[in-house]
Amino acid sequence: MIMHNSSLFQTRHFDGIFSLTLPSRFSLNEALILQQMLQQIFQGDLFIQKIVLDFNKTTFLDGFGVVELAKMLNIARQKGIEFIVRNVSPSIGVVLSITGLELFLSMEV
């Protein structure tokens, strides 16, 4: 098992599943940090068959966060990696719905 905790993201990799807990705000700064983190992961040697993003702590999602989610979903699909979002609050769900992104995401409660 590989775990990485930063001030913004908590990540864990175990048995092909990469789990990431998003921070309370997911906007431009957080999206850029996540983009760099995932580029390293996608280019690395880790075996990943599933990415799980946990929105349990997230209360704010802006357009930059939505764009980054769409990019991550696209890259995961290209690499044959299952992409799941979990614990989406009603307010975050509204943002995903308005942007149409919820149509492309696998969501778990």
URCOR-V80908 format. One record per helix or strand. SS is the DSSP state (H for helix, E for strand). FROM is the first residue (numbers start at 0). LEN is the number of residues. Records with the same first field share a line. If there is no record, write none. Layout:
SS: FROM-LEN + FROM-LEN
//
This chain:
E: 1-4 + 9-5 + 16-5 + 24-2 + 49-5 + 59-2 + 81-5 + 105-3
H: 27-16 + 62-16 + 89-10 + 100-3
//
